[in-house]
Amino acid sequence: MKKFTTVNDVNNLNNLLKLALELKQTPFAYKQYGENKTIGLLFFNPSLRTRLSTQKAAENLGMNVMIMNVSQDGWTIEMEDGAVMNQGSQEHIKEAAGVISQYCDIIGVRTFASLKDKSEDYQEKILNKFIQYATVPIVSLESATLHPLQSFADVITIKEHKTTKTPKVVLSWAPHPRALPQAVPNSFVEWMKRYDVELIITNPEGFNLSAEITQGVTITHNQDEAFKNADFIYAKNWSSYDNYGETAPDLLNWTITQEKMSLTKNGKFMHCLPVRRNVVVTDDVIDSENSIVLQQANNRTFAAQAVLLSILKNEN
């Protein structure tokens, strides 16, 4: 593996999944591959699970880890080629990526969408500039439009908890007080399309994801109908793609409740976290035995570890 920014960077998902499950059983078995290697984790926005799980994954492999909150600790980075830098930015991405590449064997980059300019967000400017100018592999720790490490952890979790060969998986929009990016749901759809599941997306009218990403997937605006006989419910808010960045915090009838979960086939509840309790999902659902959100979070370590090991070995 040369880089990890999307499911399309994975040649064989089943092999990568098998490796992650192996690492979960023997997390320190491959330390020789990371010994004397360094990973730099660059955060342009806050993180809890991604930061800690990726750090743990790298350390499980014997790697040195350097972490930088770029927006707080570093110079403002200019991303435009040919820019006349007589305003706020002090360092160009060409030098920044080049310098960091000399310090690190792998670079992880985390950015968010602005939710102001759809075209700019979907160009993935920051991530792609690091890919362009770095001389070592780049790992996406979430970008403006995708979160592949989260989605790979979701695949691992579904693999561990499914009771049928092809489970019914429902990605359900849920309300949220703030406008959120489409990165997690976009990525989830991409990975589920590569895995053996029956995927259904349910969301209010006006909140469809990109048609390019959801091509071939059933989409319904009837949440109750979607939940019937589902094996997994994945709740996530996302702002509108068509009316870019708009949200609808008042659609509380889309909150995941125990009544709605009773429509499922003893369905498991999933969420990437952090979650707004009693807005996205009620306490009795997320605290139930069928909630596997903590198992998802735990699998973030082994998803990241499998990716890092594959890059170090140039496999999968």
N, C-alpha and C positions, 0 to 999 in steps of 0.2 A: 504494500500500500504506500503510495507516494504522498498522499494528503488525505484529510478526512473533513469534508465540508458538507457532504450530502450522501444519501444512500447510493448514489451512482458511483462513488469512489470505492465501493465494496464490490469486489469481483464475485465473491461467493458468500452470501449471507449465512447459509447453513454452516459453513466452516467457521465463520466468525462467531456465530452463536455457540457452536460447540466449544470453541476456545474460551469464550466468556464463562460458560458453565464449568469448564475444567478449572479455570482460574479461581472460581468461587470456592472450589473444593481445596485447591492447593495454591493459594495466592502468592507464595514466595518461591515457587518452583523455577522461575525463569529469571532470577536476579542477575545472572551472568550477562543478559542482554542489555540491562540498564546500567550496569556498573560503569562508573566514570563518565556517564552521559548526563546531560543537563537539559531540563525542560524549563522554558520560560512561559509563565501564564500571565497574559496581559488582559486586564479588565477595564473596559471603558464604561462599565455600569455595575451595579451591585450584584452579588452572588452569594449563595450559601452552599447549596448542594453541589453545584458545578465546581466551585473552588475547592471545597474540602474533598469531594470524591475524586477529582482529578489529581489533587496533591497526594492523596492516599494511594491511588492507583500507581502513580509514578514511583512513590517510595516503596511500594510493594515490589516493584521491578528493580529496585536498587538505584534509581535515578536521583540526582540532585534536583531540587525544585527552587526556582526563583519566581516570586509573585510580585506583580506591580499593578497598583491601581493607577492607570495611566492618567485619568482625568484629574487626579489629586496629586500624584507624586512626580509626574513628568512634565516636559514641555508640551505646549499645544502643537499637535502634529498637523502639518499642511498636507492635504491629500491630492491637490490639483497639480498636475504636471504643468510646467511653464508659469507657475504663479509668481507674481511679484510680491515677495513676502515683506511688505512694509506695513502690515496691519497686526493682527493678534497672534498669528502662529509664529513659533520660533524655530521649529525643526521640521524638515521635510521627511516624508515617508521613505524616500530613497535612502537617506542616511540612517533613519531610525531602524528600518527593517534590516539594512545591511549590517549595522552595528550589532543589533540583537542576534542576528544569525551567527556572528562570530563568538557570541557568548553561549549560545544554546544549540542543541542538536535537534530539538523540536520546539516549535512555538505554538502555543494555544492563544487564541484571540476570541474575546467575547464583546459583542456590540449589540445594541438594540435598534429597532426602527424608530425614526422620528415621528412617524404617523402623520406627517405633514405633506410629504411629497412621495406619492406611490412610486413614481418612476425612479426616483433617486434611491429609495429604500430597496427596491427590487433589483437595482444594479449592484447591490452589495459592495459599495465603494470601498469601505474600510477593509473588509475581509479580502477582497480581490486585489487591493493594493499591496497587502502583505504577501499574498500569493505571488504577485508579480515581482516584488523587489526582494523578498527573503530568499536565501539560498539554502534553506533547510525546510523540511516538511511543516505544513501548517495544519493545525487541528482547530476546527470550529468549536468553541465553547458556548455557542449560540450566536446567531447572526441576526440581521434585520428580518430575514424571512424564513430561516430554518433553525432547528435545534436537533441535530442528528444524534448527539450523545444521549439526550433524553429519550428519543424515539428508539434507539437501540436498547436502552434499558427497559423500555416498555415491551419490546419484543421478547426480551429475556423473561420478563414477568409473566407475560401471557403464556409463553412456553411452559413455565413452571406450574401454572395454575389452571391450564385448560383441561377439560375432561372429555372433549371430543376432538377429532382430528381437525375439523374446520369450524372453529367457534364463531358465533355471531358476535361481532364487536361493534358497538355503537359509540361514535364520537358525538357527544351532545354539547351544543352551546349552552352556556349558563350565564346568568347576569353578573355584573361586576360594576363597582362604582367608578372605575377608571377605564379609559380606552386602552386595550392591550394589543400587542402585535399579533400577527398571524403565524409566527414562527413555529410554535409548538404544534398547533393543529396541521399546518402545512406539512411539517416533517412527519408527523404521525401518519398522515394519509399516505405519503410517499413510501414509508416503511411498511405499512399494512398492505399496500398494493404488491409488495415484494414477498410478503409472508402469506401463509395459507390460512386466511380468515375470510369470513363474509363481513365486509365492512359496510356500514350504513352511517351516513352523516345526517344529523337532525339539527336544524337551526331555524330561528325566525326568518320570515321573509326580509330581504334586504341585508342578510348577513351570510350569504354564500361566500365560500372561499374562492380563490382563483380557479376559473374553469379549467385552466391548463393543468393544475395540480389535481383537481377532483375528477378529471375525465375518466369515465368508465365506472364511477362510484355512484351508488344510489343515494340521492339526497331527498329528504322529506322535511316538511315544515310541521309535521304532526309528531310531536315528541312521544306521546303515549303509544302511538302505533309503532314507532321505531323501537321502543323499549320491549315490546312483546317478545318473550322467549329469548331475550339476549343473554349471552354468557358473560359479557364484559360491558360495563358502562364507563366510558372515559369522558369525564366532564372537563370542559375548558371554555373560558370566555375568549372571544376574539372580536376585535372591532371590525367594522364593515370594510370589505375589499372594494366594492363598487362605489360606495359613498365613503371614501377612504378616511379611516380614523374615527368615524362616528361610532358611538356606542349607545346602549339602551339600558341604563341601570334600573329602569322601572319595570322591566319585564320579569317580575319576580315569579310569575307562573312557570318560568323555565328553571327555577331552582330544583336541584335534585333532592327529592323527598323519599321517605320510606314508602309512601303510597305508590310512587312511580317505580321504585325498585321492586315492588311486589309484582309488577307486570313482567319482570324478567324471569329467566329460568335459574333462580337462585344466583343471580348475576353478581359478579365481583365489581366493586367500585374502585375506579382508578382516577388519579389526578397527579399532575407533575409537581405540585406544591411550589410556592406557598399558596394556601387556599383561604379564601374569605369564608369562614364558617357562618352558616345561616344566611348566606347570600348565594354563594355558588352551590353549597350543599348543606343540608341540615346536620346537626350534631348526631342524631340517631343513625344516620347513614354512615358518616365518616368514622364514627366510633364503633360501628358494628363489626361482627366477625367477618363479614364479607368485604370489608374495606381492606385493600392491599396497598395503600399509599405508602406505608413505611417500607414494605417489601420493594416497591418501585424505587424508592429513594436509596435503599441499600444496593440495589442492582446498578446504580449509577457508577459505583466504584469499579465493578467488573466489566461494565460496558467500556469505560474509559481505559481500563487496563488491557483489555483485548485489543482495542484500537492502537494503543501505544506500542504494545508488543508486536502487532502486525506491521507497524511502521518500522520499528527497530529491526525486525526480521525481513521486511519487505515482502510480506505474504498477505493472502486474503484480499 
